Amino acid sequence: MSLNDYVKFLTQQAVIRMDQPKEERRTKKLARKVGKQPFTTQAFGMIPLGISLFWKKHKKKK
């Protein structure tokens, strides 16, 4: 892929995005956000959940 092809692709994507109404962009952004996992789960798996459960259990005992 040459530089010209890449610039053409970026220009097309920018034009497509600018042609969309603002509300449509917002709804797409919110839909992506809702479907996404929290960063800690995405990056570290179940370890943060295990630590938080342990911490809550430990606090309850005291």
N, C-alpha and C positions, 0 to 999 in steps of 0.2 A: 504494500500500500504506500503510495507516494504521498508526499506532503500536500500536493494539490488535492488529492482525493480526500485526505483527512480534513482539510480546510473546507472543502465542499460539504462534507458530511456535517461538520459542526455548524456551518451556516444554515443548512437545511433544518437541523434540529432546533436552532435558535428561532428561525422563522416559524416553524410549527408551534413552538411554545408561545411565541408572541401573538399568534393568531387565536389562541385559545382564550376564552373569557376567564376573567379572574376567579370567578366562583368555581368554575370547573377545575382550575388548578388547585384551589384550596381543598375541594372535595377529594381529589386524587391524593393530595399530600396527607390529609387526615386518614384516608383509607390505608395508605402505606404505614402510617404511624401506628394505627390500631393493630394491624397484623404483625407488627414487629415485636420480638421478644425483648425484655430488658437487657441492657448492655452486659450486666454482670452475668446473667444466665448465658447469653450468647458467647461471651468471652471465656468464662470459666466453668460452664456446665452446672452441675448440681452442687458444687462445693459451697457457693454462697448461701444456698438454701439450707444446707446441712449446718453451716456455722450459725445462721440466724436461729434455727430451731434449737440448737444446743444452747445458744446464748439466752433465749427466752426461758428455756427449761431451767437453766442455771440461776437466772434472776428470780424465778418463782420460788425456788428452794430457800433463798435467803430472806 
